[in-house]
Amino acid sequence: MVLFGTLVNGAFILIGSLLGLLFTRIPERFKETVMHGIALAIVLIGLQMAFSTEAIIVVLLSLLTGAIIGELLNIENKLNQFGNWIGSKFKTSTKESTVSQGFVTASLIFVVGAMAIIGALDSGLRGDHEILITKGILDGFVALVLTTTLGAGVALSVVPVVLYQGTIALLATQIENWIPDVFLNGLIVELTAVGGLLIVAIGLNMLKVVQIRIGNLLPSILTVGLVYYIYQLF
């Protein structure tokens, strides 16, 4: 089932939100330790994906070209500005604005990121839902924490998450009709490797080992197609 990973992801968000309504005060040390554990698991998954590459030059050039495009477009900063702009619209004390703030904040966290894109592509192309299920566990915990402070609006973020990831997964199933199998299989391997490194970056950011501008690396998920095509010509 192509949408299995997406639906599981959505279910975890709902479960986390419901649990968050039950727990209004969670000790900070519990939050920190659990997040560190999840981050370590994310790094492991990313490394496993990255080690699948059969052409490290493709991965390198994809990241380099993607980084250049991302920095030129300043994607990370634009995403932050957009989030701040949305958040500024709901800086009031009414219950309605709290619900809206929870919805917007959670949606941006759950939708914007490499795991959402790579996970949905894996679901559609290979029927592998591991990344989205792992993302779901992470999102569920984040939803729990956010709900304790922002309220039930966090649960509403499940709608854009399912629509966004589901659309990518469904479109991915049609790629085989446009691209030859031999090329597609190789592309998937390198796309998985590039996405794996971005997932590693997410884990490292969560562990606060380094602060990588992942948003500015997202174009590499697209440039890997062109780089791999050129690589095959030689």
C-alpha positions in Angstrom: 0.0 0.0 0.0 1.6 3.2 -1.2 0.1 5.4 1.4 0.8 3.1 4.4 3.8 5.1 5.6 2.0 8.4 5.2 -1.1 7.2 7.1 1.1 5.8 9.9 2.9 9.1 10.1 -0.4 10.9 10.4 -1.6 8.4 13.1 1.5 9.0 15.2 0.8 12.8 15.1 -2.7 12.3 16.2 -1.7 9.9 19.0 1.1 12.3 20.2 -1.4 15.2 20.2 -3.9 13.3 22.2 -1.3 12.3 24.7 -0.1 15.9 24.9 -3.6 16.9 26.0 -3.2 14.6 29.0 0.2 15.7 30.0 0.5 19.4 30.6 3.8 19.3 32.4 6.7 17.1 31.2 10.1 17.4 32.9 12.6 19.0 30.6 15.2 16.2 31.2 12.7 13.6 29.9 12.1 15.6 26.7 15.8 16.1 26.1 16.8 12.4 26.7 14.1 11.0 24.5 14.9 13.5 21.7 18.5 12.5 21.9 17.6 8.8 21.6 15.4 9.5 18.5 18.2 11.7 17.0 20.7 8.8 17.3 18.3 6.5 15.6 17.8 9.0 12.8 21.6 9.3 12.3 21.8 5.5 12.0 19.0 5.3 9.4 20.6 8.1 7.4 24.1 6.4 7.4 22.5 3.1 6.3 20.9 5.0 3.4 24.1 6.9 2.5 26.3 3.8 2.4 24.1 2.4 -0.3 25.7 4.7 -2.9 27.5 3.1 -5.9 28.9 6.4 -7.2 30.2 8.7 -4.4 31.0 11.4 -7.0 27.2 11.6 -7.9 26.4 12.2 -4.2 29.2 14.7 -3.8 28.3 16.7 -6.9 24.6 16.6 -6.1 25.2 18.0 -2.6 27.6 20.7 -4.0 25.2 21.8 -6.7 22.2 21.6 -4.4 24.1 23.7 -1.7 25.0 26.4 -4.3 21.4 26.6 -5.5 20.1 26.6 -1.9 22.4 29.3 -0.8 21.7 31.4 -3.9 18.0 31.1 -3.2 18.6 31.4 0.6 15.9 28.7 1.1 16.6 28.2 4.8 16.2 31.9 5.6 13.0 32.2 3.5 11.5 29.2 5.3 12.4 30.8 8.7 11.0 34.2 7.6 7.8 32.5 6.4 7.4 30.7 9.7 8.0 33.9 11.7 5.5 35.8 9.5 2.8 33.1 10.0 3.6 33.0 13.7 3.3 36.8 14.0 -0.3 36.7 12.7 -1.4 34.7 15.8 0.3 36.6 18.6 -2.8 37.1 20.7 -4.1 35.5 23.8 -7.4 34.2 22.3 -8.2 30.5 22.2 -8.8 30.6 18.5 -5.3 32.1 17.8 -3.7 29.4 20.0 -5.3 26.7 17.9 -4.1 28.4 14.7 -0.6 28.8 16.1 -0.4 25.2 17.0 -1.6 24.1 13.6 0.8 26.4 11.7 3.8 25.6 13.9 3.3 21.9 13.8 2.6 21.8 10.0 5.9 23.6 9.2 7.9 21.3 11.5 6.3 18.1 10.1 6.1 19.0 6.4 9.3 21.0 5.7 12.3 18.6 5.8 14.2 15.9 4.0 12.6 13.0 5.8 9.1 14.0 4.5 10.3 14.1 0.8 12.7 11.1 0.9 10.3 9.0 3.0 7.4 9.7 0.6 9.6 8.9 -2.4 10.7 5.6 -0.8 7.1 4.7 -0.2 6.1 5.4 -3.8 9.1 4.0 -5.6 10.1 1.0 -3.5 7.2 0.4 -1.1 9.6 1.0 1.8 7.9 2.8 4.6 10.7 2.7 7.2 11.6 6.4 6.9 8.0 7.6 7.2 7.3 5.3 10.1 10.5 6.6 11.9 9.5 10.2 11.0 6.1 9.4 12.5 7.6 8.3 15.8 9.6 11.6 15.9 6.6 13.7 14.8 4.5 11.9 17.4 6.8 12.9 20.2 7.2 16.5 18.9 3.4 16.7 18.6 3.1 15.6 22.2 5.5 18.3 23.4 3.9 21.0 21.2 0.4 20.1 22.3 1.3 20.7 26.0 2.1 24.3 25.1 0.1 25.1 22.0 -3.0 23.0 22.5 -5.2 20.9 20.2 -4.4 22.8 17.1 -1.3 20.7 16.7 -3.5 17.7 15.8 -4.9 19.5 12.8 -1.4 19.5 11.2 -2.1 15.9 10.2 -4.1 17.2 7.2 -1.3 19.0 5.4 1.2 16.2 6.3 -1.0 13.5 4.8 -1.8 15.6 1.7 1.8 16.6 1.1 3.5 13.2 1.6 0.7 11.3 0.0 0.9 13.4 -3.1 4.6 12.8 -3.4 4.2 9.1 -2.9 1.5 8.8 -5.5 3.4 10.8 -8.1 6.5 8.7 -7.4 4.6 5.5 -8.5 4.2 7.0 -12.0 7.9 7.8 -12.5 8.4 4.3 -13.8 6.2 5.1 -16.8 8.5 8.0 -17.8 12.0 6.7 -16.9 13.7 3.4 -18.1 14.0 0.8 -15.3 17.8 0.6 -15.5 18.3 4.3 -15.1 15.6 4.5 -12.5 17.1 1.8 -10.3 20.5 3.5 -10.3 18.9 6.9 -9.7 17.0 5.6 -6.7 20.2 4.3 -5.1 21.9 7.7 -5.4 18.8 9.6 -4.4 18.6 7.4 -1.3 22.2 8.1 -0.5 21.8 11.9 -0.9 18.6 11.8 1.2 20.4 9.7 3.8 23.0 12.3 4.3 20.3 15.0 4.7 18.7 12.8 7.3 22.0 12.4 9.1 22.1 16.2 9.1 18.7 16.3 10.8 20.0 14.0 13.5 23.2 16.0 14.1 21.1 19.2 14.3 18.9 17.6 16.9 21.9 16.5 18.9 23.2 20.1 18.6 26.6 18.7 17.3 26.5 21.2 14.5 23.9 23.5 13.0 23.5 22.6 9.3 21.3 24.7 7.1 19.4 21.7 5.8 16.9 23.9 3.9 19.7 25.1 1.7 20.7 21.5 0.9 17.2 20.4 -0.2 17.8 21.3 -3.9 20.3 18.4 -4.0 17.3 16.0 -3.9 16.4 17.4 -7.3 19.9 18.0 -8.8 20.8 14.3 -8.2 18.7 13.5 -11.2 20.6 15.7 -13.5 24.0 14.8 -12.0 23.3 11.1 -12.3 22.1 11.5 -16.0 25.4 13.3 -16.9 27.4 10.6 -14.9 25.7 7.9 -17.0 26.8 9.6 -20.3 30.4 9.1 -19.3 
